[in-house]
Amino acid sequence: MSHLSKNQLFGVFSCAAGVITAVAVYVQPAGPGAPAWVAYSACLAFVIAGLVILAKESASGGLYRWAAALLLVAVAIPPNWVAFGPGTRICSGSVGLFDFSGPGISCRLAFGIGGACMAAVAVWAIRMAWASENAG
């Protein structure tokens, strides 16, 4: 019987954490906050992160590249929903001298910058996975 390496065990744990969290979201949905699909995308990120680890450990380059690209897509969804989704956003925080506290555009701007960066990196990763798969 083969044993899992520490990395593989962590990958399985990450997948399980994502599934358990998704079940928790289903059983006990949040109030009037984010829609369930936004929460599920965050849960999916944990599952995909586990798959990334498992693919890396199995030396499956193609699966690893595609799983990493999909992970970036899943991670980009929540901040982009905060930035561009319907409704009012109230958040607080600061980066250096910039204060993003309170409702309105400052909250959306802060998440929009992060979400746009994540989306750009996700598009780049998808292009790289596609190019690698179709290379000659």
Steps between C-alpha positions, in 0.01 A plus 500: 500500500647834400498795732430858406783752522453803721424713194245252369338483841479879506343494151237250614438711814453813287250321273311370803495845662347648186232232480417525872476878476275475193271263691494748789404782260222282361369393842527844661478764227617850586258785550468781249876508432662346196303258284568130548688471168761748627547297819516178297775648282707557815432140609593380152832684531594270789405191301697616197797598719506143625490375142788733411707347779408146397571571132838651588586196710400263221717687248202551270605829339190554290258432784710718730495797261124479439419448868717800593323714238157392629613572856579857399155533340330374818705735718420798274122459526430629855693829476351569157151440636571744785626756246245459223200314648168662588426655838680709758842403632634600838857409588790639693873488468800694389806460286776736599352850496181395318193435715231283342254519791127537459242449229516602141759529233810464720405145595419407141821664380717305742344167407483596133874555480571165664231322299621646171857396578385147586291480183795615291726237656229236445474593130879483471506156667227371268693625198818334626321169565341517155831584330681223685234248404510602133878531473647281256 
